[in-house]
Amino acid sequence: MRLNQVDTRGKSCPEPVLLTKKALQQHPEGVSVIADNTTARDNITRFARNAGYTVEVTRSGADYILTLTR
């Protein structure tokens, strides 16, 4: 299954979390999020887990790819 992708690179918190929340409202099955800093990675991870999602984090160069699924 290909998840919808959210690109939060260049954004500062809380915008990455808000973009992720909006994407999950449209695609409750899950999304893939690209983040370029540890603060966004950690805040998105915390938000998603609190919302009942499983979070898998991988690296792609300097970016973090967060896969959020139920």
Residue pairs with C-beta under 8 A, 6 or more apart in sequence:
1 29
3 27
3 29
3 30
3 31
3 32
3 67
3 68
3 69
4 23
4 26
4 27
4 31
4 32
5 31
5 32
5 33
5 34
6 19
6 20
6 23
6 31
6 32
6 33
6 34
7 34
8 15
8 16
8 19
8 20
8 33
8 34
8 35
8 36
8 40
8 44
9 34
9 35
9 36
9 63
10 36
11 19
11 40
12 39
12 40
13 39
13 40
13 43
14 43
16 33
16 35
16 40
16 43
16 44
17 40
17 43
17 44
17 47
19 33
20 31
20 33
20 44
20 47
20 48
20 68
21 47
21 51
23 31
23 33
24 30
24 31
24 48
24 51
24 53
24 68
28 70
29 69
29 70
30 53
30 67
30 68
30 69
30 70
31 68
32 65
32 66
32 67
32 68
33 44
33 65
33 66
33 68
34 60
34 63
34 64
34 65
34 66
35 41
35 44
35 63
35 64
35 66
36 62
36 63
36 64
38 64
40 64
41 57
41 64
41 66
44 55
44 66
44 68
45 55
45 57
45 66
48 55
48 66
48 68
49 55
52 70
53 68
53 69
53 70
54 68
54 69
54 70
55 66
55 67
55 68
56 66
56 67
56 69
57 64
57 65
57 66
57 67
58 64
58 65
58 67
59 65
